[in-house]
Amino acid sequence: MNEKEMPENEIEQEIDQEIEPEFEQTEESCEKIDSKDKELQEAKDSLQRLQADFNNYRRRVDKEKSDISLFANEKIITELLPVMDNMQRAIDSSADDEKESGIYKGVELVLKQLVDTLKKFGVEEIQTDECDFDPNYHYAVLQDEIEGVEPNKVVDVLQRGYKFTNKVIRPAMVKVSK
């Protein structure tokens, strides 16, 4: 029988039989595609989390390396501070007639080089000239009443203090007015 001889309702049944398996395959394909999309999105999310974790790890390791080198530098600097103090005492204790000698000038030059080198690495002297006493930067060992000076002012420095990268590594030992 050809199509002209078939009743219309049989033609519809035949078309439905041909289309229905294709439709079922398309639904299964859509479901598979949806599940693959979900898997892909989960993999992307996992990769982004892993990448963020790695970046955080790298930043943390870089900071730890920096902190270790700063700590090592701080240790060396604290060992050099007494050397600077002794050189300054040698200069301060020389008599006026010795200031033209080669030894005096040599010690003065070495002290200047040492101070300049430490400045390059971030060491700063704590300022004490005409300033108020600050327990964060100063260590008061003496207190004296001095006429014409306001109370709680630094009047004399017994030992210089130093900061390294904004951290006090040795407070200045000072005399304070009452």
Secondary structure, DSSP 8 states (H G I E B T S, - for coil): --TTTS-HHHHHHHHHHHHHHHHHHHHHHHHHHHHHHHHHHHHHHHHHHHHHHHHHHHHHHHHHHHHHHHHHHHHHHHHHHHHHHHHHHHHHHS-GGGTTSHHHHHHHHHHHHHHHHHHHTTEEE---TT-B--TTTEEEEEEE--TTS-TTBEEEEEE--EEETTEEEE-EEEEEE-
